[in-house]
Amino acid sequence: MKDISLLLPKVQDMTRDFITQCKSQGIDVIITSTYRDKQEQDKLYAQGRTTSGNVVTNAQFGDSMHNYKVAIDFAPINKDGVIAWNDKALFTRIGQIGESCGFEWGGRWTSFLDLPHLQYTAGYSLSDFKNKLVDYTR
């Protein structure tokens, strides 16, 4: 499990609530990504482009909400302790739980469907984050 203490305090609380809500509905989840520094974001962006593997992000550093400590990625764990990557119905159910906890779910996006992604922007745009116009107390 990735370290949720790297997130903004409000997002840490939301993430704990999300995990609790999932568990209360009989769903085990792990957090697979939280804050990403430049090195980690650049490495993920290179994947499937200049390094081997599948493309997993369209965001270079500064273009991902992970870079601003307001996003998490999650994965459901099945009864056998294996990540259920191909269970779209389960991801949808978990995404809806995330939304009920105040997150925006990447499974609702139309340009880049991102089922395991949740973020909390408090109504700010990516441009606001990039230009340091965000009130982090919201």
Disulfide bonds with the S-S distance in Angstrom:
none
